[in-house]
Amino acid sequence: MVDPQPYDQVRLHPAPAHTHGIDPTTTLVIADTVDGQPGTYVLWHLDTHPDHHDWAAAVTAGDIHTITRITTAGDVRTWTPSS
């Protein structure tokens, strides 16, 4: 399957699959990849979230439950990463 990319929206697996304290129904956005650590992504809250500027986490594809990609053409695709 396709790897996540910056600007994709993601939801994490329920705890204890990750240790970031994020509710699995919370949508996050991939802000960037981590240099020198393939398959590691920096997540932020969506810009509409009150903690948007105050929280970030680095996760691996194994922490991600679903990925949603919205293209500039308006197409929306959601999938589960193969980690």
N, C-alpha and C positions, 0 to 999 in steps of 0.2 A: 504494500500500500504506500501511499505518498507520505513523506515525512512532513511534520509540522514546519511552518515557516512564520517569520515575523508577520504580525497582523492577523494571524489565525486566532479564533476564539477557542478556548478549551475549558473543559471541566475536569477536575481531578477525581481519582478514585476515592471512595469513602475512606476515612481513617480506619484502621491504622496503616493502610497501604502507603500513606505519605505522612509526614510529620509537620505539615505547614499550617494546620489548624483551620483549613478552609472547608466550608460546607460544600459537599459535592454538587449542590444545585447552584453554586455561585459560578458565573461565567467570568473568565479571566482572558486576557489578551497576551499573546506572545510578543514581547517587546523587542527581543533580540536573541541571538545565540551566544553561547559563552565560548570565547576564543580558547583554543587548546583543549577543549572538552567536547568532542563530537557527541551529538545527541543530547546536549544540555541546553535548556532554554530559560530565559529570564521572563518571568510573568509579572504583569501588573493587573490591578483592577481596571475595569472599564472606566473610561473618562467620566461616566455618569455616576460612579461610585464615590461616596464621601471620603474613602481612604485611598483614592487614586494616587495621590502624591506622597502618601505616607507608608506604602507597603510594596514590597517586591519579594519575589522568591525565585530561586533557581531550581528547576526540576529536570528530570529525565523523561524520556518518552514513556517509561514504565510507570510514572506517576500520573500520566494523562489517561483519562477514561474516554473522552470524546474530543474530536477536533471538528470545528466548523470553519469552513473557508467561504467567504463572501467575495466574489470577484467584482471587478469594476463594471462588468456587464450586468451585475445583479444576480448572477447565478449563486445558489447556496448549496453546499455539499457538506454533509456530516458523516464522519467515519470514526472507527476505533483504531488507534494505531497498533501496529504489530511490533511489540517490543521484545 
